[in-house]
Amino acid sequence: MPAPIELYYWPTPNGWKVSIALEEMGLPHVVRLVDIGVGAQRSPEFLALSPNGRMPAITDPEGPDGASISIFESGAILQYLARKTGRFCGETERARIAVDQWLMWQMGGLGPMAGQAHHFLRYAPDLDPPQDIPYAKDRYRTEVARLYGVLDRQLAQSEYVAGPDFTIADMAIFPWARLWQRQDQGIESFPHMKRWLDGLEARPATARGVALHLDKRQGTADRDQQKHMFGPR
């Protein structure tokens, strides 16, 4: 049996990307919790693995040439795991290009915009002092709706995001899209996205990835947690 991959993780959308991938790919793994509410992401030990101070990260004892490797950034981790297993990354060069472009769409668009929507809609009004900023709330709510329109139109043409096959592009987009309610979106406006979400929620391996330490997810943050999550380094 291969040595397990170490997953440095907290139950957030970016953490779910990699927990889903590990489950879908059937890769043995052990979880190292990185409690972002107490600032564990800023510890010297974690920064040695993830210089940007963001989880997830992984350490694979059986990396390239059999040597251990640590990887940060969720998109890079997904690409690495897909290459390692030869799965979920496209069977042809055209398919791989489609997967890569939708993965980059998530990394550069949906993830940052939905993350800002979460912040200004759900966290900022409870900061000390409160930051209830109508412009920011409208800005990110509207941009997330635009991006879901892009996704919905794509899913009107194919079963999965990058074509007929489930890939790491779906694994990257799904964790953010499933939180549409927290982004003040109406799922009835995106019927093809809803069909896709329902199908992925029903995948046993994907469900296991989302359920990983789900009990630790709060969705809100007290004053001390806010300092660790949103304060200066």
Number of C-alpha atoms within 10 A of each C-alpha: 4 9 12 15 21 17 23 25 25 25 25 19 22 23 23 28 28 28 29 26 23 22 18 21 17 11 14 13 18 12 16 14 16 22 18 21 19 14 17 19 26 19 11 12 10 18 16 12 20 21 13 13 20 22 27 29 24 25 19 19 16 15 14 10 6 9 9 12 14 17 15 20 18 22 20 13 20 24 18 15 20 19 12 13 12 12 16 23 26 21 11 9 10 10 16 15 14 17 25 20 13 20 26 15 17 22 19 11 16 24 21 15 23 23 17 21 25 22 18 23 23 19 20 20 14 17 16 11 8 10 14 16 12 10 10 16 20 15 14 23 22 17 16 26 22 13 17 20 16 13 20 20 16 17 21 16 13 14 17 20 28 26 16 11 17 18 25 29 27 23 25 29 22 23 21 23 24 18 14 17 11 17 26 19 17 10 16 9 13 19 14 21 27 17 14 19 17 12 12 19 15 10 11 12 19 22 17 18 21 21 14 17 14 14 8 11 10 10 10 10 16 12 12 12 16 20 17 19 18 14 9 6 9
